[in-house]
Amino acid sequence: MRDVLHEIMRWWESGERFALATVVGTFRSAPRPPGAAMAVLGGDVAGSVSGGCVEGAVYELAQEVVAGGAPVLQRYGVSDDDAFAVGLTCGGIIDVFVEPVSRDGYPELGEIAASVDGHRPVAVATIVSGPGRVGARRVIWPGRSSGSLGSARLDDAVDDDARGMLAQGLTGVRRYGPEGERRLDDLQVFVRSFAPPPRMLVFGAIDFAAAVARIGKFLGYHVVVCDARPVFATAKRFPEADEVVVRWPHDYLSEARVDERTVICVLTHDPKFDVPLLEVALRTPAAYVGAMGSRRTHEDRLTRLREAGLTDADVSRLRSPIGLDLGARTPEETAVSIAAELIKLRWGGSGMPLTDTTGRIHGDQLHEPG
């Protein structure tokens, strides 16, 4: 829904009634992940649930829902043999939940949009399947909640799970009994997390850093560029960065917020900068720590890091030389190789050409929810 939020807010604020279709479950090579959304108001469409495969069918269903029908959970795609007949040519399966939206029926939408725009975490939990409660919605912030799914005990269970998912930036379906029993599956509750964007911390204000900042922003990261040299660390040189910080890198990182989604790219390849920095970086919970430099530089770094007291387990987390082997030469090509490594590690890809692989293209990314 994040991609269509600004468009549907215009409709919502003007008092329109429209339909919101959301991918809540995927299986096999589905084209869009859970949380992908498409909004329909008359002949206007915003967003996509399948990259074009089943948009026509979802559009027709959305029109029925807006005309007065109840929320609907619809599955598209049956098997590789007949998926083309239902429009999902990739052979995957998606579950799409279509619900009516209006200012009266969805009063929390304004607060949700304000939280998303302000990079404040918020989750929306909606019952998408179950006896008698389909469409019930609850909005969960870290310190409060709004709305009800029909039972105080169910609300409490969903609040706990949603806050845990929100902390990890996870979106998906959870199953419960009528009173929140986690051992039962009478109800399917789709939890859409709007977590702040993950952070990419780029150290070293060089031309390679400018390219990495650009591609990091393109991938959806909140990008910070840090360097101790004020003449190089300027907003003018890094217009795509969300923040440009002039500090010694290890001092900044010692105080920076780093979580399991944070990416750290060390591009200084100067021992007086990168060794103290990596001492700090490799002790954080960051998802990725990569460092630029030759293999000789890498071996020298490892020696210095071990002398500084880091263990083999610590230094094994270091991705160096940074990036995948694409034969990159220019800053832009190097940024692509770094981005490729980030995507590979995030989704568990092989890094091989798809033409040389077999099986599902999207692999571990897609699974039945729950």
C-alpha positions as CSV (number, residue, x, y, z in Angstrom):
1,M,0.0,0.0,0.0
2,R,3.0,2.3,0.5
3,D,3.3,2.8,-3.3
4,V,-0.3,4.0,-3.7
5,L,-0.7,5.8,-0.4
6,H,-0.5,9.3,-1.7
7,E,-3.0,8.6,-4.5
8,I,-5.6,6.9,-2.2
9,M,-5.2,9.7,0.3
10,R,-6.4,12.2,-2.3
11,W,-9.5,10.0,-2.8
12,W,-10.0,9.4,0.9
13,E,-9.7,13.1,1.8
14,S,-12.2,14.0,-0.9
15,G,-14.8,11.6,0.5
16,E,-14.7,9.1,-2.3
17,R,-15.5,5.4,-1.9
18,F,-13.0,3.1,-3.6
19,A,-11.6,-0.4,-3.5
20,L,-8.2,-1.4,-2.2
21,A,-6.8,-4.7,-3.5
22,T,-3.8,-6.1,-1.5
23,V,-1.6,-9.2,-2.1
24,V,-1.8,-11.1,1.2
25,G,-0.3,-14.4,0.2
26,T,2.0,-15.8,-2.5
27,F,3.2,-19.2,-3.6
28,R,5.8,-20.2,-6.2
29,S,6.8,-17.6,-8.8
30,A,4.3,-14.9,-8.0
31,P,5.1,-11.6,-9.5
32,R,4.5,-9.3,-6.5
33,P,5.2,-9.8,-2.8
34,P,2.7,-9.6,0.0
35,G,1.7,-6.0,0.6
36,A,1.7,-5.0,-3.0
37,A,-1.5,-3.0,-3.6
38,M,-3.8,-1.7,-6.3
39,A,-6.5,0.9,-5.7
40,V,-9.6,1.4,-8.0
41,L,-11.9,4.4,-8.2
42,G,-14.2,4.2,-11.2
43,G,-11.9,4.2,-14.2
44,D,-8.9,5.2,-12.2
45,V,-6.3,2.7,-11.1
46,A,-3.2,3.2,-9.0
47,G,-0.6,0.5,-8.3
48,S,-0.4,-3.1,-9.2
49,V,-0.9,-6.6,-7.7
50,S,0.7,-8.7,-10.4
51,G,2.7,-6.5,-12.7
52,G,-0.1,-6.7,-15.2
53,C,-1.0,-10.4,-15.2
54,V,-4.4,-10.4,-13.4
55,E,-5.0,-6.6,-13.1
56,G,-8.1,-6.9,-15.3
57,A,-9.8,-9.5,-13.2
58,V,-8.9,-7.7,-10.0
59,Y,-10.3,-4.5,-11.5
60,E,-13.6,-6.1,-12.2
61,L,-13.8,-7.6,-8.6
62,A,-12.9,-4.2,-7.2
63,Q,-15.8,-2.6,-9.0
64,E,-18.2,-5.2,-7.5
65,V,-16.8,-4.5,-4.0
66,V,-17.2,-0.7,-4.4
67,A,-20.8,-1.2,-5.6
68,G,-21.7,-2.6,-2.2
69,G,-20.2,-6.1,-1.9
70,A,-18.4,-7.3,1.1
71,P,-14.6,-7.7,1.3
72,V,-13.4,-10.6,-0.8
73,L,-10.3,-12.9,-0.6
74,Q,-9.6,-14.2,-4.1
75,R,-7.0,-16.6,-5.3
76,Y,-5.5,-16.2,-8.8
77,G,-3.4,-18.9,-10.5
78,V,-4.0,-22.6,-10.1
79,S,-1.1,-24.5,-11.7
80,D,1.6,-24.1,-14.2
81,D,-0.6,-25.8,-16.8
82,D,-3.7,-23.5,-16.5
83,A,-2.3,-20.3,-14.9
84,F,-2.4,-18.6,-18.3
85,A,-6.2,-19.2,-18.4
86,V,-6.7,-17.1,-15.3
87,G,-4.1,-14.5,-16.2
88,L,-1.1,-15.5,-14.1
89,T,1.3,-16.5,-16.8
90,C,4.3,-17.1,-14.5
91,G,2.6,-20.1,-13.0
92,G,2.5,-18.7,-9.5
93,I,-0.3,-18.2,-7.1
94,I,-1.4,-15.0,-5.3
95,D,-4.1,-14.4,-2.8
96,V,-5.6,-10.9,-3.2
97,F,-7.9,-9.3,-0.6
98,V,-10.2,-6.6,-2.0
99,E,-11.9,-4.3,0.5
100,P,-14.0,-1.1,0.2
101,V,-12.4,2.1,1.6
102,S,-14.0,5.4,2.6
103,R,-13.4,8.1,5.1
104,D,-16.2,6.8,7.3
105,G,-15.2,3.1,7.0
106,Y,-11.4,3.6,7.4
107,P,-11.0,6.6,9.7
108,E,-7.5,5.6,10.7
109,L,-6.1,6.0,7.2
110,G,-5.1,9.6,7.8
111,E,-3.0,8.6,10.9
112,I,-1.5,5.7,9.0
113,A,-0.4,8.0,6.1
114,A,1.0,10.6,8.6
115,S,3.1,7.8,10.3
116,V,4.4,6.5,7.0
117,D,5.3,9.9,5.7
118,G,7.0,10.7,9.0
119,H,9.0,7.4,9.0
120,R,7.2,6.2,12.1
121,P,6.4,2.5,12.4
122,V,2.8,1.4,12.1
123,A,1.1,-1.9,11.3
124,V,-2.3,-2.6,9.9
125,A,-3.9,-6.0,10.9
126,T,-7.0,-7.1,8.8
127,I,-9.0,-10.3,9.1
128,V,-9.0,-11.6,5.5
129,S,-10.6,-15.0,6.2
130,G,-12.7,-16.5,8.9
131,P,-16.2,-16.8,10.3
132,G,-18.1,-13.5,10.4
133,R,-15.3,-11.0,10.9
134,V,-13.8,-10.6,7.4
135,G,-12.7,-7.0,6.9
136,A,-12.3,-6.2,10.7
137,R,-9.2,-4.0,11.1
138,R,-6.8,-2.9,13.8
139,V,-4.0,-0.4,13.5
140,I,-1.0,-0.9,15.8
141,W,1.7,1.5,16.7
142,P,4.6,0.7,19.1
143,G,2.8,2.3,22.0
144,R,-0.9,2.1,21.2
145,S,-3.6,0.5,19.0
146,S,-6.8,1.6,17.4
147,G,-9.9,-0.4,16.2
148,S,-10.8,-4.0,17.1
149,L,-10.8,-7.4,15.4
150,G,-13.8,-8.4,17.5
151,S,-12.3,-9.8,20.7
152,A,-10.0,-8.3,23.3
153,R,-8.0,-11.4,23.6
154,L,-7.6,-11.6,19.8
155,D,-6.6,-7.9,19.7
156,D,-3.9,-8.5,22.4
157,A,-2.5,-11.5,20.5
158,V,-2.4,-9.7,17.2
159,D,-0.9,-6.6,18.9
160,D,2.0,-8.7,20.3
161,D,2.7,-10.4,17.0
162,A,2.3,-7.2,14.9
163,R,4.8,-5.3,17.0
164,G,7.3,-8.1,16.6
165,M,6.8,-8.2,12.9
166,L,7.0,-4.4,12.8
167,A,10.4,-4.5,14.5
168,Q,11.7,-6.7,11.8
169,G,9.9,-5.0,8.9
170,L,7.9,-8.2,8.2
171,T,4.5,-8.4,6.3
172,G,2.4,-11.5,6.1
173,V,-0.5,-13.6,7.4
174,R,-0.9,-15.0,10.9
175,R,-3.5,-17.5,11.9
176,Y,-5.5,-17.5,15.2
177,G,-8.5,-19.0,16.9
178,P,-11.5,-16.8,17.6
179,E,-10.0,-15.6,20.9
180,G,-6.4,-15.3,19.7
181,E,-5.4,-18.9,20.2
182,R,-2.2,-19.3,18.2
183,R,-2.6,-23.1,18.0
184,L,-5.8,-22.7,15.9
185,D,-6.3,-21.3,12.4
186,D,-10.0,-20.3,12.2
187,L,-8.9,-16.7,11.3
188,Q,-6.4,-15.5,8.9
189,V,-5.1,-12.0,9.8
190,F,-2.9,-10.1,7.3
191,V,-0.4,-7.8,9.0
192,R,1.0,-5.1,6.8
193,S,4.1,-3.5,8.4
194,F,5.0,0.0,7.5
195,A,8.5,0.1,9.1
196,P,10.9,3.0,8.5
197,P,13.1,2.2,5.5
198,P,16.2,0.2,6.2
199,R,19.4,2.3,6.6
200,M,22.4,2.2,4.3
201,L,25.5,3.7,5.9
202,V,28.2,4.6,3.4
203,F,31.6,5.6,4.7
204,G,34.1,7.4,2.5
205,A,33.0,10.5,0.5
206,I,34.5,9.4,-2.8
207,D,33.0,9.0,-6.3
208,F,32.2,5.3,-5.6
209,A,30.2,6.4,-2.6
210,A,28.1,8.8,-4.8
211,A,27.2,5.9,-7.1
212,V,26.4,3.6,-4.1
213,A,24.2,6.3,-2.5
214,R,22.3,6.6,-5.8
215,I,21.6,2.9,-6.1
216,G,20.9,2.6,-2.4
217,K,18.2,5.2,-2.6
218,F,16.8,3.5,-5.7
219,L,16.5,0.2,-3.7
220,G,14.6,2.0,-0.9
221,Y,17.3,2.6,1.7
222,H,17.6,5.7,3.9
223,V,21.1,6.6,2.8
224,V,23.7,8.2,5.1
225,V,27.1,9.2,3.8
226,C,29.8,9.9,6.4
227,D,33.4,11.1,6.1
228,A,35.7,13.1,8.4
229,R,36.7,15.5,5.6
230,P,34.3,18.4,5.3
231,V,35.6,19.5,1.9
232,F,34.4,16.2,0.5
233,A,31.4,15.3,2.6
234,T,28.9,17.8,1.3
235,A,25.2,17.6,0.3
236,K,26.1,19.0,-3.1
237,R,28.4,16.1,-3.9
238,F,25.8,13.5,-2.6
239,P,22.4,14.9,-3.6
240,E,20.7,11.4,-3.4
241,A,21.8,10.9,0.2
242,D,19.3,11.5,3.0
243,E,22.0,12.6,5.3
244,V,25.6,13.7,4.9
245,V,27.6,13.5,8.1
246,V,31.0,15.1,8.8
247,R,32.6,13.0,11.6
248,W,35.2,10.4,12.1
249,P,33.5,7.2,10.8
250,H,34.0,5.0,13.8
251,D,32.8,7.8,16.2
252,Y,29.7,8.2,14.2
253,L,29.0,4.5,13.9
254,S,29.5,4.0,17.7
255,E,26.5,6.3,18.3
256,A,24.4,5.5,15.2
257,R,21.2,3.4,15.2
258,V,22.1,0.0,13.6
259,D,19.6,-2.9,13.5
260,E,19.3,-6.2,11.6
261,R,18.2,-4.4,8.4
262,T,21.1,-1.9,8.3
263,V,23.7,-2.1,5.5
264,I,27.2,-0.8,6.1
265,C,29.4,-0.1,3.1
266,V,33.0,0.9,3.9
267,L,34.6,2.5,0.9
268,T,37.5,4.4,2.5
269,H,40.1,1.7,1.9
270,D,42.5,3.7,4.2
271,P,43.6,1.8,7.4
272,K,43.3,4.8,9.6
273,F,39.7,5.1,8.7
274,D,38.4,1.6,7.9
275,V,40.1,-0.5,10.6
276,P,38.7,1.4,13.6
277,L,35.4,1.6,11.7
278,L,35.2,-2.1,11.0
279,E,36.0,-2.8,14.6
280,V,32.7,-1.2,15.5
281,A,30.8,-2.3,12.4
282,L,31.5,-6.0,12.9
283,R,30.2,-5.9,16.5
284,T,26.8,-4.5,15.4
285,P,23.8,-6.5,14.4
286,A,24.0,-5.1,10.8
287,A,22.6,-7.3,8.0
288,Y,25.7,-6.6,5.9
289,V,29.1,-5.2,6.3
290,G,31.1,-4.8,3.2
291,A,34.5,-3.1,2.5
292,M,36.2,-1.9,-0.6
293,G,39.8,-2.7,-1.4
294,S,42.2,-5.2,-3.1
295,R,42.8,-8.7,-1.8
296,R,46.1,-7.5,-0.4
297,T,44.2,-4.7,1.5
298,H,41.7,-7.3,2.7
299,E,44.4,-9.6,4.1
300,D,46.0,-6.6,5.8
301,R,42.6,-5.6,7.3
302,L,42.0,-9.0,8.7
303,T,45.4,-9.0,10.4
304,R,44.8,-5.6,11.9
305,L,41.2,-6.6,13.0
306,R,42.4,-9.7,14.7
307,E,45.1,-7.7,16.5
308,A,42.4,-5.4,17.7
309,G,40.7,-8.3,19.4
310,L,38.0,-9.4,16.9
311,T,37.3,-13.1,16.7
312,D,37.2,-15.3,13.6
313,A,33.4,-15.3,13.9
314,D,33.5,-11.5,13.9
315,V,35.7,-11.1,10.8
316,S,33.8,-13.9,8.9
317,R,30.9,-11.4,8.6
318,L,33.0,-9.0,6.5
319,R,32.2,-9.0,2.8
320,S,35.5,-8.0,1.3
321,P,36.3,-7.2,-1.5
322,I,32.8,-5.7,-1.5
323,G,30.2,-6.8,-4.2
324,L,29.7,-9.6,-6.6
325,D,32.2,-10.5,-9.4
326,L,30.7,-8.7,-12.3
327,G,33.9,-7.4,-13.7
328,A,32.9,-3.9,-12.6
329,R,35.3,-1.0,-13.3
330,T,33.5,2.3,-13.0
331,P,31.9,3.7,-9.8
332,E,28.4,3.0,-11.3
333,E,29.3,-0.6,-12.2
334,T,30.8,-1.1,-8.8
335,A,27.6,0.2,-7.2
336,V,25.6,-2.3,-9.3
337,S,27.9,-5.2,-8.1
338,I,27.3,-4.1,-4.4
339,A,23.6,-3.8,-5.0
340,A,23.6,-7.3,-6.6
341,E,25.3,-8.7,-3.5
342,L,22.8,-7.1,-1.2
343,I,19.9,-8.5,-3.1
344,K,21.5,-11.9,-3.3
345,L,22.0,-12.1,0.5
346,R,18.6,-10.7,1.2
347,W,16.7,-13.3,-0.8
348,G,19.2,-16.2,-0.8
349,G,19.9,-16.1,-4.6
350,S,22.8,-18.0,-6.1
351,G,24.3,-15.1,-8.0
352,M,24.4,-17.3,-11.1
353,P,22.9,-16.3,-14.5
354,L,19.2,-17.4,-14.5
355,T,19.8,-19.2,-17.8
356,D,22.2,-21.6,-16.0
357,T,19.8,-22.4,-13.2
358,T,16.7,-24.5,-12.9
359,G,13.6,-24.5,-10.6
360,R,11.7,-21.5,-9.3
361,I,13.1,-18.1,-10.1
362,H,12.1,-16.4,-6.9
363,G,12.9,-19.3,-4.6
364,D,12.7,-18.5,-0.9
365,Q,11.1,-15.1,-1.4
366,L,7.7,-16.6,-2.0
367,H,5.8,-18.9,0.2
368,E,2.3,-19.6,1.5
369,P,1.7,-17.3,4.4
370,G,1.6,-18.4,8.0
